[in-house]
């Protein structure tokens, strides 16, 4: 969602040395646009103010853009136009983006002129409302994905337009400063969902203790280059997060904060420290990171003790170390995604039994599993994991489990080295006989009685014939036209089964093979001739 700019000023950052209040780059540039038409003066003023203000976010971009205008502008009029264009390109606020998105509507129902002289277009349809004064009121769910937003804008305007907003998608914008993110969400008190995917948030987090932040329950930080320390700070500031997305951030390890208050006189603080925890989190998406040691995931489990859903797909994880800690670290986990990991053996798969509540697991795209036929690897996995009721999104029914377990017993019954699971299943199902090797050779011909009847069902002739069941119904009718003494169009063909007493079935004139009809020796074909 994007927008036409109103009077957009960003959140104040600090005071200058001589007491004059300094604004972020958007406000600086906005002021200069209204006060000067000299592009070189604009450039100099931006540079001076940026230095005084400690280079707030966006100043560098504004200087570059205005410098470009200095090189191309000629007359004062051209200079002013170039200045305006450069400023617009350098700074794109959340407020501006909203107005662009909802005012640039060619199919607007009507428009009106504000007292300032600005023309306001009211969208023809959609959930967005426009007040009589021209203020936009956004709906509960707002997507501003890909709008090139890089700063917040006027807090008062954000608060007015976002008074109903509960879910905000800011994916794929150009926000690099956490200060701008905080300036936006501080103005949205009802916000519960925030998506910042693909914003490269590389700046340090400011102090969050004094910020008045909304009660987020879902936070999406995929591919933001957020650091693990920043994640911990955010969790402390947002204590109600239930669903957290941290995929594609390159995490190689996680450090969990410890409390040293329990240190005794006989133990060092590190030995006696107790892991702090974040009990509200239920879902964690941790796909495509660089952790290869399962013990790092155990740390996550200990830090999120009520975690129920964990996706750690697309990693180089090869084995599950620290298996003896799994039950304590993941007491509530019921869904685990391991797609496209590099688990190396059936022994690693069997360790999934150690999760006390796990019942749903995803194991697609694991190289060693992909070497086996699909049916084999599913049966083998089902037999190994009695705790799993859903595998790769498909429910495991009782009949499938019993077949898989019996398959597993027969697989190992003749091998010298038998697994512990084999003896468990043998105790459960008993000793099984080997399956007989049966060769199923399809029958190529059936012996059928053929009756030819006239229009009044009178018998004209009868004989027995060997019928090739590999032919189609069309081929059969052509063959029987010689027996009937008339063309295919002048008779209908029926099949009477020897054990079916409900009357004959009319056979189709199709390319379907006869063997699909399960014809049996001794049955009857009836050729019913028409007049």
N, C-alpha and C positions, 0 to 999 in steps of 0.2 A: 504494500500500500504506500503511495507516495502523495505529495501535495504541493499546492501553491503557497509560497511563503507569505506569512503575515509578518508582524513585527517580531522577528525571532531573535531572542537573546539567550545565551547559554547561562548556566548556573555560575554565580560569582565564585571566584577562586580564593582571592586574598586581597589585602590592601597594599597599596604601593608604599614606598618609603615616605612620601609626603602626605599620606593619608587619603589620597584619591583611590576610590574603589576600582579594582581591575577586574575585567571580565575575560572569559575565554575568547579564543580567536574569533568566534562568530560574532560576538557582541562588538569586539574591537572593529572588525571590518564593517559591520553594519553602521556603526557611528561614523566612521570615516567616509563611507559612501555618501552620507547625508550632508557632510560638512565640507567636502573638497571635490573638485573636479580635476585637480592636478594629480595625475597618476604617479608621478615621481614623489610628490608629497605624501601620497597614500603609502607608497612603498617605505619611505623613511619613517613615517609615523608607526606603521606596523612593526618595523624592526625595533624602534625605540620602546614601544609598549610591550613587545614580547620579551625583551631583555628585562625590563622593569618587573614584569609579572612572573618571571621565572620560566618563560617559554611554555605557556599553557598549551594543551593539545590543539593542533590545527594551525598554529602560527607559522610553522615552517612551510606548510602547504600554501597558506595564504601569501607568504612572501614570494614563493616560487611562481604562483599564478600571476601575481601583480607584476613581477619582473618580466614575465612573458608579455604582458600587456604593454609595458614600457618600451619594449623592443619593436612593437608593431604599430602602436597608435601614432597618429599624425596630429590632426587638429584637436583642439580642446573637446569638441563634441565626440570625435572618435576616441579620444583618450578616456572620456567618461564612460562611453559604451564598453570599451575594452576593460575598464576597471570593474564595471558591474558584472560583465561576463566572467572575468577572472575570479571575482569573489564568489559568484554562484558556483563555479566549478570547484573551488577550493573547499568550500564549506557546504555541507548538505545536512541539515538538522533533521531530527525525527519529526519535528513540527512541520517543517517544509515538505518533507516526504509525504506526510499524511494529507496535506492540502493538495499537493500535486496529484495524488492518487484519486482523491474524491472530488476535486474540482475540475480536473481535465476530462470532463464527460461531455462528449459532443451531443449525446442524446438526452441532455438535461431537460426536465419537464418545464422548468421556468427559471428565471434569474431575477435578482433584485440588486439595487445599488445601496451599499452601506453609506453611512454619513461621511466616511472618509473618502468616498468616491470610488471605492473598489467594487467591481461587479462580482457577485457571488452566484455561482451556478449550483443549483440543488440537484443532486443525482436523481435520475428518473426512477430507479428502483434500488433495492438492497437494504441491508440492515442499518446503514449509517443514517443518523438524523442530523438535521441542520436547524439550529435555533433561529429565531427571527433576527437576532443580531449577527447572524452569519457564523456562529461557532459550530464546529463539528462535534457531534457526540458519537463516539465509536461504540460498536456492539461489544458483547462479552468476549468474543473470540476475534482477534485481530492478527492478520498476517502482513508483515512489512518485509517480506523476504526479497532480497536482491534489489533494494532501493538505494544502494550506495550511501546509506546514512553513515556519518562519521562523528557527529556531535549530537547533543541532546536537544538544545533549543530552549525556549522560554519555559521555565517550570510552571508558571501560572497557566499558560496555554495547554501544556501537557496535562495538567491536573483537570482542566475543564473538559478536554476532549476524551480523557480516559477514565472518567468517573465511574463508568460501568464495566470497564475492561477487567477480565479475569485471566485470560490467556493471551500471551503476546509472543509472536514469532518474529524474531529479528535475524533469522538465518541469512548467511551470505551477504552481509553488509560490510562496511569498511571501518567498523568500530575497533580501535586498538587500545583505548583507554578505559580502565575500569571506572574511572571517575564519571565518564559519560554514561556508562551503563547504570551506575547508581543514581545519577541525576535523573534518568528516565524513570526507573522503577520506584524511586522515592515518591514520585508524584502519582503512583497508581496503587492506592492503598488496598484494593481488593484483588490484587494480582496473586494468582496461585501457580501459574505455569509460565515458564520463561525459556525460550529456545534461542541460544546464542551461537549455534553451529556455524563454523567457518568464518567467524570473526577472530582475527589473530590477536587475542588479548594478551599481549606480551608485557604490558606495563605492570608495575607492582601494585598490589592492592593497597588502597589507603586504609587508615584506621576505621574499622566498622563499628566500634563500640558505641559511638554517639549518633549513628545514623538511624533514622526512622524508616525501617525497611518493611516491605509487605511480608505476609506469612506464606512464603512459597512452599508448595508441596511437591512440585515437579520442576527439575532444573536440567536443561540439556546443554552440555558443554562439549559436544563432539567436535574434534578437529579445531580446537581453539588455541592449542599450545599452552593451555593452563598448566601451571606447575602443581605438584602434589601439595606443597605448602599452602598455595592459594586455595586449593580445594578444602583443606582443613579449616582455613580461616572462614571460607564461605559457609561451611557446615555449622561452624560456631555461630555465625551471624543469622543463619536460617535453620533453626532447630527443628522445624517440622517437615523437612524433606522426606518424602516417602519413595520417590522414584528419581534416580540420578543416572544421567548418561555421560560417560567419560571416555567414549571410544575415540581411537585414532589420535591420541595425544602423546604417544611415544613413551609412556611410563615404563621404566625398567625395574622399578622397585617402589615400595610404599613404606613410609615410616609412620608409625603409630605413636601419638603422644603418650607419655607415661606420667603417672602421678608418683611423686616421691614421698608423699605424706606418710606412707606406711613403712618407711625405712626404719629398721631396727638398729640397735646399737651393735649387733653382731653381723649385720649384712650391709653391703654397700647399697646405695640407692638404686642402682641398675638391677641388682639381684632381687630386691624386694619390691620393686615398682610394680604397680598394677595397671594394666592397660585401661585407658579410658575408653568409652564406647559411645556409639551413636545409635540408640535403640529404635528410632522411628523409621529408618530406611528399610523398605521391603523389596525394592527392585533395583538392581545395579546392572547397567549395560557397560561392559568393559572390553569391547571388541577391538581387535587390531592394535593392541599395545605390544610392548616389547618384553614383557615379563616371561621368563622361561623356567623359573623355579616355583614349584607349587607352594612352597612355604610362604611366599609373598602373598598368595591368595589366602592362605590360612590366616595371615595377619588381617586381611580384609574381613574375613568371616568373624574373627574375634572382635574387630572394631564395630561391625554391624551385626550384632548378635541375633536380631530378628529377621535377618535377610531370608527371603523366600524364593527369590528369582535372581539367577546370576547367569549372564551371557559373557563368556570369555573366548569366543570363537576367533579364528584367524590369528593364532599365535604359534610360536615355535615350541610350545609346551610338548615335551616328549615323555615325561613320566611324572607320577604323582608322588613327590617326596613328602615326608612328614605325615604319612598316612595315619599314624597312631593319634594324631591331633585332630583329625577331621571331625569326629563326633562332637568334640568340645567346641570346635570353631564354627561348625555349621549345624546347630541344633534344630533349625527351622527350615532349612533349604529344601524345597520340593521340586524346583525346576533348574536344570543346569544345561547350558548350551556350550558344546565343545566342537562345533562344526569347524572343519578345516584346520584343526590343530594337528600335531604330529605325534600323538600318542603312539608308542612303538610296538605294543604287544597286547595279547589277550589278558595278560597279567595286570596291565594297567587298567584295562576296561573293567576287570573284576573288582578293582578297588572302589568302584562306584557303589558297591554294596555297603561301604563303611559310613555313608551319609545316612543318619537315622531316619530322616523324613523324605528322602529323595524318591520320587515316583515318575518323573518326566525328564528324559535326557535326549539330547540331540547330538548325533555322532556322524553326520554326513560329511563326506569329503575328506576323511582321514586316510592318508595314503596306504597304510598297511591293510586297512579294512577294504579299500577299493580293489585290492588284488583278488578278493574272493567274489564269487557270484552273489548277486543280491540276496537270493533266498538263503544261501548258506550263512552269510554274515548276519542276517536278521535272526535266523534260528539259533545260531551260536550265541549271539548277544542276549537274546531272550532267556536262553537256558542258563547263562552265567549270572543274570541279574534278577533274582526272584522279587526284589523290591520294586522294580520298574513296571508301571502299568501303561505308560505311553512312551513309545520309541520313535524318534524322528517325526513326531506329530501324529502318529497312528496308534490307536488304542490296541492293547494286547488283550485278546479275549482268552477265556479259560481254555478253550479247545486248542488255540494256537500255542499257548504256553505248554500244555501237556504234550503236544506233538513235538515241540522244540526240545523239551527235556528228554523225551524218549529218543529223539534223533541224537542228542548229545551222548546218551548212554551207549548207543550202538556205535557211535563214532569212536569211542575210546575203549570199548569192551575187548577188542582184540589187540590193543596196544600194550606193550610191556610197562611203560610208564603212564600211570593213570593220575589224573588231577584229583585234588580234594573234592572238587565239585562233583566229579563222577561218583564218588562214594556216597555223597549226600543224596544224589538223585537215585542211585541204586537202592539205597535204604528206603527212599520214598516210593519208588515204583516197582521195586523188586528186580530180580534178574530177568532180563528179556531175551527171547530167542532172536537170533539173527533174521533179518528179513529175507524171505525167499527171493531168489533172483528170477523174476518173471519177465519173459520177453513177450511183449504185446505186439502181435503181428496182425495188422488189420485184415479183415475178410474182404476179398475182392469181388466175390460173386454170391448171390442168393438164388435159391430155387423157388420160383413163384408159380402159382396157378394163374393162368390168363384166361379170362372169360370175355367173350364178345357178345354184347346184347344189342337187340334192335331198339327202335324208338319206344316200344311198349314193354321193354325189359325182357323180351323173349330171347332165349339162348340161341345164338347163331353158331358159335363154335367154342371149344375149350381145349386148352393144351397147357403143358408145363414148359417153362423156359428158364434157362440160366441167365440172370440179369447182372450185368456189370455195374456195381454200385459206384464206380468212380466216374461214371458219366453224369451229365446233368439231366434234369427233368425234360428240357427241350429235346435233348438227344434221344431220351427214352420214347417220347411221343412220336418222333420221326421213325424210330425203329418199329413201333407198334402200328404205325399207319399201314405198313405192309400186311400185318396180321389182320387188321380191321378191314382192309380193302377199300379204304377211303382216306381222304386227306386229313391232316391234323386239325383243320378248322371244322371238320364235320363230326368230331367225337370229343367226349370228355373222359378223363381218366381218373379212376378212384382206387384207393388202396384200403383193403380190409385186413386188419391185423387178426392173427389167430386167437389172441387173448382179449380182444377189445370188442364188446358186444353192442356198442352204441351205434353201429352203422358205419359204413365206409367213409373215409376222408377223401375229399376232392384234392387232387394233386395240382400244384401250380405249374404254369408253363413258364419256368424261370431257369436261370443259370445256376441254381443251387444244386449241389452234388447229392446223389441219391443216398450216400452213406450217412449224411446228416439226418436222414429220416429214420435211421435204425430199422430198416426193413429186415425181416427175419424169414428163414426158410419155412415154407408151407403157407405163407400168407398169400393173399389173392389180389391180383390186379384186375379191375373191371373196366372194360372199354365200352362206354355207353354211346352208341351211334345216334346221331340226330336224324331227323327226317330229311 
